[in-house]
Amino acid sequence: MLEVRGLQVFYDDVQAVFDVSLDVGEGEIVTLLGSNGAGKTTTLRALAGLRRPRAGSVTFEGRSLLSIPGSDRARLGIALVPEGRELWPQLTVLENLQLGAYNSRARSHVGDSLRRVFDLFPRLGERQRQLAGSLSGGEQQMCAIGRALMSRPRLLMLDEPSLGLSPLLVQQVFATIRTLHEGGMTILLVEQNLKQALDVADRGYVIETGRVTLQGPSAELLAGTDVRASYLGM
């Protein structure tokens, strides 16, 4: 579904991503692992069209994305749940969700999409008239995921969805990821909760200082003692 080859991304003259290549097959959960500043978020932002690569290729379902702005990638079926959620705090939960269905493909399915989100996150249904900025951290993460789902994506990219959440809420977030996957969603997951990410993912890529240094099935990454000590801090 997604093919990335030789991706290079800069911030002005500072290179943040060096020749990153990865694949995400339809129906997979693939995780990008690495420490803070490794280039994981920059990679996702480039895939979402929020940061223009200086070199490399990004292909989604056989179509190059390099000339397609981020606003149009949602119409093609790509959605990003950003690090820090980035909700509109002075808008209600319902308004935040409705704004997730801004593209023409999603607008005609708003009712069905809302029902799906409220089935997945009943708390959002209960608080749909509440300002998003007044929600708890866990509820805000539910709203951010729900907003992305409103665009009816085929590829859902999640950037640190467990960041700042209690252990119980982390478990709920990963249960949600499993539920979405069981429903057929393809997911690219950036996460520092390494054990949780590898438990839920089919495959993983380890990024260090902007480079992929290791990749493989999640079970192999978890099983190798040297690998866990050297790359995953486990």
N, C-alpha and C positions, 0 to 999 in steps of 0.2 A: 504493500500500500504506500509506504513512505520510504524513499531512498535518498540518503544524504551522502554526498561524495566530496571530499576535500574542502570542507567548509572552513573558511577563514573570516573572522569577524574582528573589527578594530573599533576602539573608542579613540577617535582622532588618530594619533600616531602610535597608540598603544595597542598591541595585538592581544586579544583576549581568548581567541579560539584558533587553534592551529590544525588545519587539515583533518577535521573531524569527519569520520564516515560512520554511518549507522543505517540499519534497516529496521522497519517495523512492519511485520506482516499482518494481513487482515485477521482480526480476532485475537491478536496477541496483546499481552501486557509486557512492555519493555521498560526497564528502569535505567536511568542515568544516575550513577553514584559518584560521590566525590565530596571533598571538603568545601568549606566556604571559599569563594573566589576561584574555584576550579574551572569555571566556564559553563556550568550547567544551565543557569538561568539565561545567560547570553545565547546559548545554543537554542533554547526554546523560543526566545524572543526573535531570533533570526528565522526560525521555522514559521512563527506566527506572522511574520512580516513587519515586526516592530523595530527590527534592526537589520539594515541592509548588509549582506555579506560582501566582502571585497573580492572573494574568489570562492569557487566551488559550485556545486549544483544541488538543488533540492527538487525532487520529483514526487508528486502525489498522484497516485493512480495513473501513472504514465504521463503526467502533464507537468512541465516545468513551472515552478512557482516564482522564479526570480523576477519576472516582469509583472507579477500580480500583487497589488497592494494588500496590506493586511485586512482592510475593510472588505475586500472581495474574497478572502480565503475562507471566511465563515460560510459564505454562500456555497463554496465547494465542499464544505463538510469538515472544516478544521476549527477547533475551539480551544482556547487557552484559559485555564484557571490560574491567574497570576499569583506569584508569591505576595503575601500580604493582603490578598483578597481584592483590594481596590474596588470596593463597593461605593455607591453614591450614598453617603451617610444621611443626607437630609431628604432622601426619597424613601418611600415605604418599601417593604420587602416585595410587595406585588409590583411596584413600579420598577424596581431593579430587575426582577425576573422578566417583565414585559420588554424591557430594553434589550435583553438578551436575544429577543426574537426580531431584531431590526432588519435582518436581511430578507429579501423577497421570498426565498424558499421557505423560511420559517414563519413568516407573518400569517400565512393562511392556516397554520396549525397551532395557533396560540392556545386555544382552549384545550386541545389534546395534550399539548406540552405541559401546560400548567397542572393538569390532572396527574400527569406522570411524575412531575416534580413533587407535588404534594403527597402522592402515594409513597414516594421514596423518602421524603422528609416531612412527616406529618406536622412537626413543630412549625415549619414554615407556613403551612395552611392555617394553623392556629394564630400566627403572628403576621399574617400577610398585610395588615393595615398598620403595623408598627414601623417606626423609622428604622432603617437598617443600621444606623449608627448606634442605636440603643440595644442591639442584640449582644448576646455573649459571644466570645470568640468562636466557640463551636458552632453556634447558630449562624454567625457570619460566614464561616467556611461552608456550611450547608447552602447558604444563599449564593455564594460565589460559584459553587458547583452547579446549583440549580440554574443560575443565570447562563452558564455555558451550555447546559443541556437544552435550554430553550432554543438554541440555534439549530438543534437537531443534528449534532455532529456525527460524522463517521469516525473521526479521530479526535479523541479527547486528550489534551495535554495538561498535566497537573504539575504545578511548580510548588514543591514543599507543602503539600496539603496538611501535614500534621504539625506545622510550625507553630509553637506557642500554645499547643493544646495539652490538656491533662491526659494522663495515660488512658483513662476511660474513653475520652473523646477520640484519642488516636485510634483505639480499637474500633470505634464506630465509623471513623473515616475509612479505614481499610476494609471494614465489612461492606461499606457502600461501594468501594472500588470493586470488590469481588462480585457484588450484585450486578453492577453495570457490566462487568466482563461476562458474567453468566448470561446476560441479556444480549450479548453479541457485540458489545462496544470494544473498539480497539483503543488502547490506552498507552500513552508515553508518559512515564512517571519520573519526575525528579524528586529525590527524597534523601534526607540525611539519616532517617530512621532506617538504617541499613538492613537489619534483620527483618523488619516488617516488609520493607520493599522487596527483598529477595524472596520472602515467603509467598508474596502475592504474584510476583512477576514470572514470566516464562524465561526471559533472558535478561542479562544486564550488561552494561558498559560502564567501566570505571574511567572517569576523567580526572587527570591531574594536570594542573597548570595549563589548561586549554587543550590537552591532547588525550586521546583515548589510549590508555596504557594496558587495558585488559578488557576482555569480553568473553562471554560464554553463557551456557545455561545457568540459571540461578542455582540449581542444586550443586553444580560444580564449583561455583564461586563460594557457596557456603561451606562446602566440604573441605576445601584446601586450607590447611592450617597456615601455611606460609602466605598464601594469598590473603587470607583474612587479616593476618598480622601486618602485612606490608601495605595493603591497599585499603582495607576496610576498617582498620582499627579495632578489630574484634578478636 
